Amino acid sequence: MAEVEWVQDIPPRDATDREDLQELTNNAAAHARSWLSTVKASTRDRRKLEAIYNVEAMMPNPEDPERFSFWLATLSNRRPSERLELLRIRDTAERIRRGLIYLGAESPGCRVQ
C-alpha cells in the first residue's frame, strides 16, 4: 500500500508576483486557445479532432493559475518521463513557461530535427 502526500505549488511571494503570474496565465491561455484552433483546423482525423475538442472543453479558468498550469502540462504530446518532470515542478509560473515551450515545439508545420 502506498502513502499519498498532497503537495501544492509554492505560492507567489507578494501581490506583484501574483499579478505577474496572472498575466502569464492569461497570455498562456490565449496562446493555448490559438494553438488548439490551429490544431483543429489542420486535423482531418475525426477521432483526433474529438480528442482535441475534449481537451479544449477541460481547459480550466485562467483565474486559477495552478490548475491551469497542470492542464497546460498535459496538453503537449510528451514522453511520460518528460511529462512527469513537468508535473513535478512546484513553481506554477515555471510549469506554464515550460508548457508553452513544449507547445511551441509541437506547432503544426514545425518540425524538430
Contacts in CASP RR format, 6 or more apart in sequence:
PFRMAT RR
TARGET T0000
AUTHOR 0000-0000-0000
METHOD contacts of the structure
MODEL  1
MAEVEWVQDIPPRDATDREDLQELTNNAAAHARSWLSTVKASTRDRRKLE
AIYNVEAMMPNPEDPERFSFWLATLSNRRPSERLELLRIRDTAERIRRGL
IYLGAESPGCRVQ
7 90 0 8 1.000
8 66 0 8 1.000
8 90 0 8 1.000
9 66 0 8 1.000
9 69 0 8 1.000
9 90 0 8 1.000
9 91 0 8 1.000
9 92 0 8 1.000
9 95 0 8 1.000
10 90 0 8 1.000
10 91 0 8 1.000
12 18 0 8 1.000
12 20 0 8 1.000
12 21 0 8 1.000
20 93 0 8 1.000
21 65 0 8 1.000
21 92 0 8 1.000
21 93 0 8 1.000
22 62 0 8 1.000
22 63 0 8 1.000
22 65 0 8 1.000
24 65 0 8 1.000
24 93 0 8 1.000
24 96 0 8 1.000
24 97 0 8 1.000
25 62 0 8 1.000
25 65 0 8 1.000
25 68 0 8 1.000
25 69 0 8 1.000
25 96 0 8 1.000
26 62 0 8 1.000
28 62 0 8 1.000
28 68 0 8 1.000
28 72 0 8 1.000
28 96 0 8 1.000
28 99 0 8 1.000
28 100 0 8 1.000
29 59 0 8 1.000
29 62 0 8 1.000
29 68 0 8 1.000
31 100 0 8 1.000
31 103 0 8 1.000
32 59 0 8 1.000
32 72 0 8 1.000
32 75 0 8 1.000
32 103 0 8 1.000
33 59 0 8 1.000
35 75 0 8 1.000
35 103 0 8 1.000
35 104 0 8 1.000
35 107 0 8 1.000
36 52 0 8 1.000
36 55 0 8 1.000
36 56 0 8 1.000
38 107 0 8 1.000
38 108 0 8 1.000
39 52 0 8 1.000
39 108 0 8 1.000
40 49 0 8 1.000
40 52 0 8 1.000
40 53 0 8 1.000
40 56 0 8 1.000
42 108 0 8 1.000
43 49 0 8 1.000
43 52 0 8 1.000
55 75 0 8 1.000
58 71 0 8 1.000
59 68 0 8 1.000
59 71 0 8 1.000
60 67 0 8 1.000
60 68 0 8 1.000
60 71 0 8 1.000
61 67 0 8 1.000
61 68 0 8 1.000
62 68 0 8 1.000
65 92 0 8 1.000
65 93 0 8 1.000
65 96 0 8 1.000
66 92 0 8 1.000
68 96 0 8 1.000
69 92 0 8 1.000
69 95 0 8 1.000
69 96 0 8 1.000
70 87 0 8 1.000
70 95 0 8 1.000
72 95 0 8 1.000
72 96 0 8 1.000
72 99 0 8 1.000
72 100 0 8 1.000
72 103 0 8 1.000
73 83 0 8 1.000
73 86 0 8 1.000
73 87 0 8 1.000
73 95 0 8 1.000
73 98 0 8 1.000
73 99 0 8 1.000
74 83 0 8 1.000
75 99 0 8 1.000
75 102 0 8 1.000
75 103 0 8 1.000
76 83 0 8 1.000
76 99 0 8 1.000
76 102 0 8 1.000
76 103 0 8 1.000
76 105 0 8 1.000
76 106 0 8 1.000
77 106 0 8 1.000
78 86 0 8 1.000
78 102 0 8 1.000
82 102 0 8 1.000
86 95 0 8 1.000
86 98 0 8 1.000
86 99 0 8 1.000
86 102 0 8 1.000
87 95 0 8 1.000
89 95 0 8 1.000
89 98 0 8 1.000
104 110 0 8 1.000
105 112 0 8 1.000
END
